[in-house]
Amino acid sequence: MYYDFFGLKEPPFSIAPDPRYLYMSDRHKEALAHLMYGVQGQGGFIVVTGEVGTGKTTVCRCFIENAPSHVDIALILNPRLSARELLSSVCDELEIDHTPDASIKVMVDAINQDLLKAHAAGRHKVLIIDEAQNLSADVLEQLRLLTNLETAEKKLLQIVLLGQPELQDVLALPELRQLNQRVTARYHLDAIGRDELPAYLQYRLGVAGLRIDIFSSGAVRRLYSISGGVPRLINLIADRALLGAYAGGDHQISADHIRQAAKEVGGGRPLQARRKAKASVLRASSFVFLLLSLALAVLSTLMFFQPGNASRPAMAGAGAPAPLQGTIERAPEQDVANRTPMSGVATVVAGPEFDLQRHTLALGPAFRALLALWGEVNLPASLGVACDFAQSRGLACLERQGTRRSLEFLDRPAILTLRPGAGQPTYVVVSRLDGNRATIETTVGPVTVEFDELEAAWFGEFRVLWKMPDYMTAAEEAQPAARELWLGARMMQLADRLEDEAAERSAVKRLGLEEQVRWYQARRGLTVDGIPGAMTLIQMRNDLQADVPRLVREGPGAGD
């Protein structure tokens, strides 16, 4: 209809949850960061609440599209189910065979087996339930029991509950206190702020193909006043306003267009009045709910202190998640000549007659050896430009000038450039540093030498490979959103790891992303510029104990 008139490729204000149209307000960034951070954990519940139309489902869709590659997601959109029906839906989403009349026990056992298989394969299962405020207490209790499925190291299932604010009231019920204790991350998604509305409108118009601003300042003010910043209302009114402007031949949206559109969307009744009426109903409902909760609490207390119950032990900490555990295995060393995995332990120790120069490499073979340490075996005969080839495998090159301390700080296998005498430079690949002993990759396998022997011909030049974050390898148009998600989730993890005080952790998590990066850089003695460059990203992975080849340390991996 109005698309050609305004030069649009598609409707910019559709209420369908299209992740392309998700405007990353500060609130949406935080909600996504909570989801991304939560699935890095070891199971339990993540709760995201928000008023109707604030973008919970769109955030969920964006999360699904940007979830880590090792995460498998099951999505349930209709939670008005019995416990048995819910388990059947979970089995359907996870593609678990079961008969229509299968019992709860049979389905729970089948889900458990599927989760164990996924864990063995390095996969992580996440169950997302939208409109979760409609779940009954019985069904929520069944979900809690599903999170009891675990190995000795971790919970096997992560459950994300998306719902309206009353979901928090449901979780606060006394009979659901054990579930409430298992919520590892929760976030309430507010409406868009007044100052963010112009950017929100322009962003959605831009995605639809229009680069100019067609909403007058008066229209923006009126739109916010009527919608209260709720994205769904904004979209409904803006879409109708575009249609009204098209009908009148106007290329700019005025306050009058917004006023008339709101009247049409509201069925002739002003939307402000409808919102106020709804708020009154919600306040009354909340009051009734509070009275019922108090009555239940009193009844539970009276029942607890009936004769025979006086000595019942308190269940302190019941249902609390198990402590986080895990291990990491170091990537095996490689035979440079044959490019096959070695045992992971240097089998040759250099003696006093050892000739280092006989075991140095040309730059090409050195890069092959370094790539092999990252698991890149069976390489093609020609790599072309080594760093370009590495980039095709999700790795990036970093060339630096430094000291042994620099190598230890980066903590990655490195190619050292040796310049003995006046001859041509040669190269060694150092795969391990242990005190003054260095393990180098040679044509006869890993060899252990004294690092002093290397330093005699090494003047500080070295190269390392480092793993690029997923957002760097995403399509160009998707990189900004993916970058926000990846960095936001990891900054939350770093705040938990590096700050001892709860107040300090909360303060860091409330910072904008650039300020969070500055905080981290300052904590780690890096250049404080707010830009997550190679040195910052490498150190972040070190602090998060990512599963990558290490030069100095070995420790538990926290994934990628």
VOGU-3710 file (C-alpha; in Angstrom, 3 decimals, decimal comma):
1> myydffglke> 0,000/0,000/0,000  2,115/2,904/1,267  5,515/1,244/0,671  6,247/2,758/-2,742  4,899/6,128/-1,649  7,526/6,390/1,126  10,246/4,410/-0,687  10,058/1,396/1,632  10,895/-2,195/0,737  8,650/-3,720/3,418
11> ppfsiapdpr> 6,472/-2,668/6,359  8,765/-1,113/8,992  6,345/-1,383/11,902  5,066/-4,933/11,681  4,385/-6,469/15,097  5,815/-9,847/13,980  8,875/-10,782/16,125  11,451/-10,318/13,343  14,967/-10,165/14,905  16,131/-7,864/12,088
21> ylymsdrhke> 13,869/-5,156/13,485  14,980/-5,502/17,091  16,184/-2,067/18,114  18,910/-2,671/20,672  17,898/-0,260/23,390  19,922/-0,381/26,595  17,162/-2,469/28,149  17,089/-4,964/25,290  20,880/-5,237/25,348  20,723/-6,070/29,038
31> alahlmygvq> 17,965/-8,641/28,523  19,930/-10,336/25,739  23,106/-10,216/27,799  21,275/-11,966/30,660  20,142/-14,715/28,282  23,586/-15,126/26,690  25,231/-15,076/30,104  22,743/-17,503/31,557  23,297/-20,230/28,957  27,023/-20,148/29,710
41> gqggfivvtg> 26,121/-21,461/33,159  25,440/-24,914/34,480  21,667/-25,240/34,256  18,743/-23,972/36,292  16,304/-21,191/35,406  16,593/-17,819/33,666  13,573/-15,511/34,051  12,864/-12,537/31,764  9,692/-10,543/32,430  8,126/-7,489/30,820
51> evgtgkttvc> 4,788/-5,841/30,158  2,742/-6,865/27,123  4,397/-5,606/23,940  7,803/-4,662/25,396  9,647/-7,030/23,055  10,183/-10,221/25,080  9,394/-12,535/22,178  11,540/-10,524/19,761  14,437/-10,636/22,224  13,897/-14,384/22,449
61> rcfienapsh> 14,027/-14,766/18,654  17,217/-12,709/18,511  18,733/-14,862/21,242  17,848/-18,042/19,331  19,557/-16,710/16,188  22,709/-15,725/18,112  22,953/-18,567/20,621  26,360/-20,271/20,900  26,915/-23,004/18,332  26,959/-25,779/20,956
71> vdialilnpr> 23,488/-24,871/22,280  20,350/-26,730/21,157  17,091/-24,863/21,813  13,567/-26,171/22,323  10,836/-23,500/22,181  7,325/-23,854/23,636  4,884/-21,075/22,770  1,678/-22,471/24,298  2,221/-23,096/28,001  -1,433/-23,711/28,888
81> lsarellssv> -0,697/-27,398/29,303  -0,847/-30,061/31,965  2,400/-31,497/33,311  2,095/-34,563/31,046  1,236/-32,421/27,996  4,194/-30,166/28,691  6,588/-33,122/28,878  5,145/-34,446/25,619  5,762/-31,025/24,012  9,335/-31,022/25,333
91> cdeleidhtp> 9,876/-34,474/23,818  8,471/-33,236/20,492  10,750/-30,180/20,470  13,805/-32,288/21,368  12,778/-34,917/18,758  12,504/-37,660/21,372  10,322/-40,604/20,311  7,432/-41,344/22,663  3,953/-42,760/22,435  0,927/-40,447/22,825
101> dasikvmvda> -0,098/-42,196/26,045  3,396/-42,319/27,573  3,484/-41,751/31,332  5,309/-38,878/33,003  8,015/-41,290/34,252  8,603/-42,742/30,784  8,961/-39,274/29,239  11,231/-37,982/32,035  13,488/-41,042/31,591  13,594/-40,448/27,819
111> inqdllkaha> 14,445/-36,769/28,317  17,169/-37,737/30,789  18,756/-40,138/28,295  18,640/-37,498/25,558  20,305/-34,935/27,836  23,061/-37,387/28,777  23,762/-38,115/25,090  23,885/-34,389/24,341  26,270/-33,804/27,258  28,574/-36,579/26,022
121> agrhkvliid> 28,614/-34,929/22,590  29,497/-31,525/24,050  26,023/-30,089/23,455  23,960/-27,980/25,887  20,146/-28,126/25,871  18,006/-25,053/26,552  14,219/-25,095/26,949  12,485/-21,733/26,359  8,866/-21,235/27,432  7,119/-18,064/26,271
131> eaqnlsadvl> 4,076/-16,606/28,096  5,254/-18,514/31,154  2,942/-16,554/33,477  0,241/-18,981/32,300  2,017/-22,017/33,753  0,321/-23,622/36,742  2,199/-24,318/39,960  2,050/-28,074/39,243  3,647/-27,623/35,829  6,327/-25,311/37,219
141> eqlrlltnle> 7,141/-27,918/39,861  7,518/-30,532/37,109  9,922/-28,185/35,328  11,938/-27,870/38,527  12,187/-31,638/38,714  13,533/-31,685/35,151  16,434/-29,512/36,296  17,369/-32,270/38,767  18,751/-34,195/35,793  22,502/-33,810/36,164
151> taekkllqiv> 25,934/-35,389/36,020  28,470/-35,124/38,815  29,659/-31,881/37,181  26,668/-29,924/35,941  22,932/-29,605/35,450  21,935/-30,930/32,041  19,020/-28,632/31,212  18,701/-24,849/31,181  15,145/-23,473/31,292  14,291/-19,922/30,188
161> llgqpelqdv> 10,940/-18,527/31,322  9,604/-15,498/29,415  6,493/-13,884/30,798  4,533/-10,874/31,957  5,321/-9,284/35,357  2,870/-11,518/37,206  5,252/-14,421/36,509  7,407/-13,067/39,339  4,390/-13,194/41,649  3,747/-16,810/40,685
171> lalpelrqln> 7,371/-17,750/41,383  7,120/-16,074/44,791  4,446/-18,562/45,929  5,585/-20,549/49,011  5,144/-23,890/47,237  7,547/-22,766/44,472  10,332/-21,515/46,738  12,695/-24,317/45,614  12,237/-23,316/41,980  12,773/-19,656/42,867
181> qrvtaryhld> 16,095/-20,610/44,467  17,250/-22,086/41,162  16,830/-18,871/39,176  20,404/-17,985/38,214  19,557/-14,834/36,217  16,465/-12,645/36,046  15,669/-9,424/34,209  12,628/-7,168/33,835  12,290/-5,584/30,392  10,949/-2,039/30,631
191> aigrdelpay> 9,422/0,077/27,876  11,541/2,238/25,567  12,653/5,532/27,069  11,426/8,881/25,725  14,909/9,828/24,489  15,270/6,509/22,631  12,067/6,761/20,609  13,468/8,822/17,661  16,332/6,352/17,239  13,887/3,441/17,489
201> lqyrlgvagl> 11,704/4,855/14,699  14,667/5,674/12,473  16,200/2,248/13,011  13,094/0,394/11,879  12,602/2,720/8,912  16,248/2,138/7,948  15,883/-1,653/8,023  12,859/-1,267/5,722  14,926/0,798/3,273  14,208/4,433/4,205
211> ridifssgav> 17,176/6,559/5,325  15,398/9,855/5,998  13,423/10,960/9,062  9,708/11,281/8,287  8,337/11,722/11,841  8,076/15,331/13,013  9,200/16,191/16,546  5,559/16,784/17,484  4,624/13,363/16,125  7,358/11,719/18,197
221> rrlysisggv> 6,218/13,483/21,379  2,597/12,543/20,765  3,535/8,949/19,910  5,445/8,529/23,166  2,688/10,151/25,204  0,106/7,749/23,800  2,169/4,549/23,715  4,145/4,967/26,928  7,168/3,586/25,073  5,648/0,107/24,627
231> prlinliadr> 7,097/-1,179/21,313  3,969/-3,026/20,212  1,783/0,069/20,643  4,421/2,212/18,922  4,396/-0,138/15,939  0,613/-0,342/15,685  0,164/3,426/15,843  3,127/4,230/13,558  1,946/1,750/10,926  -1,553/3,240/10,928
241> allgayaggd> -0,091/6,774/10,831  1,923/5,913/7,710  -1,236/4,641/6,075  -3,092/7,820/7,046  -0,317/10,055/5,682  -0,296/8,079/2,424  -4,058/8,502/2,070  -3,666/12,247/2,492  -0,625/12,515/0,197  1,643/13,672/3,070
251> hqisadhirq> 5,324/12,622/3,139  5,824/13,612/6,769  4,055/12,188/9,803  2,549/14,880/12,021  1,077/14,852/15,521  -2,390/14,862/13,924  -1,564/11,678/11,994  -0,486/10,045/15,286  -3,636/11,240/17,100  -5,943/9,861/14,427
261> aakevgggrp> -3,982/6,600/14,141  -4,169/6,050/17,903  -7,918/6,598/17,803  -8,291/3,997/15,045  -6,025/1,484/16,755  -7,931/1,936/20,011  -11,280/1,286/18,356  -12,362/4,882/18,860  -11,400/4,974/22,537  -8,222/6,872/23,433
271> lqarrkakas> -5,388/4,492/24,175  -4,321/6,478/27,244  -7,721/5,755/28,815  -7,465/2,078/27,971  -3,961/1,877/29,462  -5,112/3,621/32,657  -8,072/1,254/32,975  -5,794/-1,737/32,519  -3,398/-0,377/35,132  -6,279/-0,064/37,612
281> vlrassfvfl> -7,295/-3,670/36,980  -3,712/-4,831/37,418  -3,383/-2,949/40,700  -6,596/-4,519/41,967  -5,476/-7,971/40,818  -2,109/-7,523/42,515  -3,835/-6,571/45,770  -6,065/-9,656/45,632  -3,050/-11,817/44,799  -1,147/-10,370/47,746
291> llslalavls> -4,034/-11,190/50,106  -4,190/-14,758/48,788  -0,417/-15,167/49,179  -0,574/-13,935/52,795  -3,438/-16,326/53,511  -1,467/-19,230/52,061  1,598/-18,278/54,085  -0,427/-18,162/57,332  -2,083/-21,494/56,516  1,299/-23,098/55,773
301> tlmffqpgna> 2,703/-21,820/59,075  -0,258/-23,187/61,057  0,067/-26,568/59,360  3,803/-26,658/60,013  3,358/-26,164/63,752  0,649/-28,775/64,168  1,492/-31,599/66,626  4,065/-33,943/65,117  5,685/-31,250/63,003  7,467/-29,255/65,679
311> srpamagaga> 10,749/-31,097/65,247  10,787/-31,083/61,437  14,268/-29,985/60,251  14,619/-26,849/58,142  15,539/-27,466/54,494  18,097/-24,692/54,230  19,435/-24,400/50,746  17,120/-27,072/49,350  17,137/-27,126/45,602  20,249/-24,955/45,330
321> paplqgtier> 22,250/-25,692/42,192  25,449/-27,714/42,444  28,755/-25,812/42,373  30,183/-25,131/38,936  32,822/-27,636/37,900  34,543/-28,764/34,738  37,875/-29,610/33,204  39,789/-28,706/30,108  42,192/-30,801/28,072  45,156/-29,199/26,391
331> apeqdvanrt> 45,308/-29,590/22,635  47,803/-32,299/21,665  51,203/-31,368/20,263  51,685/-32,207/16,612  54,377/-33,928/14,569  55,414/-31,191/12,142  56,575/-33,599/9,454  53,502/-35,845/9,413  50,955/-33,455/10,916  49,456/-36,184/13,129
341> pmsgvatvva> 48,521/-35,837/16,809  51,295/-36,587/19,277  50,837/-37,629/22,902  50,738/-34,158/24,419  54,058/-34,657/26,269  57,478/-33,718/24,908  59,350/-37,015/24,487  62,796/-35,631/23,699  64,885/-33,613/26,130  67,789/-31,752/24,624
351> gpefdlqrht> 71,207/-32,689/25,995  74,404/-30,662/26,129  75,214/-31,514/22,490  71,807/-30,301/21,244  72,046/-28,064/18,150  69,115/-25,636/18,144  69,683/-24,534/14,556  69,052/-28,049/13,275  65,553/-27,868/14,738  64,429/-24,443/13,557
361> lalgpafral> 61,871/-24,100/10,778  61,087/-21,905/7,815  58,098/-19,603/8,333  55,689/-21,753/6,279  56,289/-24,988/8,223  56,251/-22,965/11,468  52,747/-21,707/10,673  51,668/-25,261/9,857  52,957/-26,417/13,227  51,190/-23,565/14,994
371> lalwgevnlp> 47,913/-24,314/13,195  48,268/-27,981/14,165  48,384/-26,961/17,831  44,964/-25,375/17,261  43,643/-28,676/15,917  44,017/-27,773/12,223  45,430/-31,052/10,853  45,439/-32,488/7,318  46,169/-29,051/5,917  46,202/-28,441/2,144
381> aslgvacdfa> 49,534/-28,495/0,335  49,372/-24,737/-0,158  47,996/-22,391/2,503  48,418/-19,204/0,478  48,806/-16,302/2,889  48,976/-18,080/6,249  47,011/-15,440/8,175  44,248/-15,408/5,552  44,005/-19,182/5,830  43,875/-18,922/9,636
391> qsrglacler> 41,063/-16,369/9,350  39,060/-18,838/7,258  39,269/-21,176/10,266  38,083/-18,536/12,756  41,590/-17,606/13,928  43,491/-14,323/13,691  47,217/-13,547/13,632  48,871/-11,221/16,108  52,465/-10,093/15,560  54,195/-8,399/18,486
401> qgtrrslefl> 57,550/-7,341/19,889  58,062/-8,269/23,522  59,742/-10,410/26,123  59,181/-13,770/27,725  56,772/-11,988/30,076  54,738/-10,933/27,017  54,469/-14,567/25,940  53,315/-15,606/29,403  50,753/-12,797/29,525  49,181/-13,786/26,193
411> drpailtlrp> 49,470/-17,482/27,128  49,252/-18,831/23,572  51,638/-21,063/21,589  53,932/-18,744/19,633  56,265/-18,584/16,669  59,519/-16,936/17,771  61,719/-15,263/15,161  65,372/-16,171/15,756  68,197/-14,129/14,231  71,438/-16,016/14,826
421> gagqptyvvv> 74,503/-14,011/13,726  74,157/-12,361/10,339  72,167/-15,188/8,752  68,564/-15,258/7,583  65,901/-15,376/10,304  64,603/-18,804/11,300  61,662/-19,785/13,458  60,718/-22,023/16,361  57,233/-22,865/17,569  57,028/-22,787/21,363
431> srldgnrati> 54,083/-24,891/22,517  54,812/-24,920/26,255  56,659/-22,904/28,898  57,375/-24,497/32,263  59,810/-22,526/34,372  62,955/-22,171/32,256  62,026/-25,144/30,092  60,413/-24,596/26,714  58,787/-27,228/24,514  59,331/-26,576/20,818
441> ettvgpvtve> 57,734/-28,334/17,849  60,299/-29,916/15,521  60,366/-32,323/12,589  61,102/-35,167/15,022  58,391/-34,250/17,484  58,211/-32,045/20,572  61,597/-31,264/22,115  62,294/-29,659/25,502  65,061/-27,053/25,651  66,240/-24,397/28,071
451> fdeleaawfg> 64,525/-21,104/27,261  67,888/-19,360/27,703  69,057/-21,131/24,542  66,224/-19,522/22,596  66,759/-16,077/24,118  70,342/-16,006/22,897  69,045/-15,669/19,309  65,616/-14,127/20,000  65,213/-10,358/19,904  61,551/-10,194/20,892
461> efrvlwkmpd> 59,672/-10,803/17,628  56,849/-13,330/17,872  53,520/-14,315/16,339  50,505/-15,990/17,933  47,106/-17,130/16,758  43,964/-16,272/18,717  40,367/-17,323/18,351  38,084/-14,635/16,965  34,704/-14,124/18,670  31,701/-15,351/16,706
471> ymtaaeeaqp> 30,589/-11,796/15,914  33,767/-11,175/13,895  32,895/-14,001/11,514  29,189/-13,114/11,190  27,707/-11,368/8,162  28,598/-7,667/8,142  25,055/-6,446/8,756  24,676/-8,795/11,743  27,978/-7,919/13,409  26,876/-4,913/15,548
481> aarelwlgar> 24,068/-6,822/17,275  26,152/-9,996/17,603  29,030/-7,950/19,048  26,768/-6,436/21,709  25,490/-9,887/22,647  28,871/-11,594/22,813  30,656/-8,861/24,734  27,731/-8,114/27,043  27,421/-11,730/28,159  31,138/-12,082/28,813
491> mmqladrled> 31,397/-8,802/30,698  28,749/-10,115/33,076  30,811/-13,283/33,579  33,965/-11,246/34,166  32,218/-9,030/36,702  31,229/-12,156/38,645  34,771/-13,535/38,479  36,790/-10,421/39,194  34,701/-8,453/41,703  34,423/-9,890/45,211
501> eaaersavkr> 31,682/-7,577/46,486  28,096/-7,972/45,270  27,675/-4,187/45,103  30,729/-3,860/42,849  29,526/-6,658/40,580  26,146/-4,963/40,215  27,777/-1,605/39,512  29,871/-3,088/36,703  26,856/-4,835/35,169  24,929/-1,550/35,055
511> lgleeqvrwy> 27,660/0,194/33,041  27,372/0,719/29,310  29,351/-1,741/27,188  32,226/0,660/26,424  32,589/1,523/30,111  32,559/-2,169/30,983  35,414/-2,719/28,550  37,321/0,187/30,125  36,739/-1,299/33,580  38,139/-4,626/32,434
521> qarrgltvdg> 41,133/-3,100/30,677  42,012/-1,138/33,797  41,720/-4,276/35,933  44,118/-6,155/33,656  46,670/-3,414/33,012  45,752/-3,084/29,327  45,479/0,101/27,310  42,258/1,714/28,564  40,461/2,829/25,401  37,110/1,015/25,613
531> ipgamtliqm> 37,911/-0,847/22,381  37,953/-4,663/22,610  41,027/-5,271/20,464  43,115/-8,421/20,154  44,981/-8,019/23,459  41,740/-7,383/25,361  39,883/-10,292/23,735  42,757/-12,711/24,338  42,972/-11,764/28,015  39,188/-12,042/28,375
541> rndlqadvpr> 39,341/-15,633/27,160  42,187/-16,311/29,580  40,172/-14,995/32,523  37,142/-16,997/31,408  39,348/-20,083/31,040  38,233/-20,730/27,471  39,038/-24,071/25,876  41,955/-22,939/23,672  45,622/-24,001/23,424  47,631/-22,467/26,270
551> lvregpgagd> 51,337/-21,802/26,566  51,726/-21,679/30,346  48,585/-22,669/32,194  46,091/-25,465/32,157  42,757/-25,181/33,944  39,003/-25,745/33,849  37,343/-24,580/30,656  34,256/-22,438/30,684  33,442/-22,885/27,032  33,671/-20,208/24,386
//
